[in-house]
């Protein structure tokens, strides 16, 4: 790898980590509500009821259950995602016979983001598994599915290792990849198209559109992602949480069981807090990524 390419990879990885941290801190309570409603759709009337019930049951910390693994998941995922995103863009340039600095079209960038998500899934799945189990721990105990236990990251990790071994951390990997590949095509495609529209309207370069347009573009990309992949995410959460008590079937088996026994609507449980969360969280993600990347690129160029 050429020195410039190596530096570019480090910049993308670092900027992705900063963006991932910003995403978690701005949206964790709503993510907690999403997971609870996905795994126990009959316990809550809506996301406001879910949040108020959680607050009454265990206080404000209940809304931030799983923050540590969520932070690890998002930092790891977005570090690898944005580093792979930069690498995949170079692969597209090479296969298309373009110069290494050529500007790709929005659809080419969407394809690069889609392929990059395969790599990020490998680091996301284990940490998201721990996060989802922590977030749904109260409901698992309250419904008698598990005995009372320590609600800590370490206790969940030890439980997975004891019951399933190292491979247990990759429960739901197939569903994660099935969610990420189309999701991130929409995510990066919508983000880049939105930025292009702002740049054309403002008659400036895409990198100079300003904070508010970047935040809106990131939120719009996130909204498009979730609208496309939400049922797959619901199945993934169900597999990862319910495998605490019994071995779960694969994606299609779990999908059909939910659809047959609970109805198609159950696959969209928790969509409201997800859509409310997506604008601030994904806006913060891209703002953190773009701003930190711009600063680091200037430092390297000077």
Secondary structure by P-SEA (a helix, b strand, c coil): ccaaaaaaaaaaaaaaaaaaaaaaaacaaaaaaaaaaaacccccccaaaaaaaaaaaccccccccaaaaaaaaaaaaaaaaaaaaaaaaaaaaaaacccccccccaaaaaaaaaaaaaaaaaaaaaaaaaaaaaaaaaaaaaacccccccccaaaaaaaaaacccccccccaaaaaaaacaaaaaaaaaaaaaaaaaaaaaacccccccccaaaaaaaaaaaaaaaaccaaaaaaaaaaaaaccccccccaaaaaaaaaaaccccccccaaaaaaaaaaaaaaaaaaaaaaaaaaaaaaaac
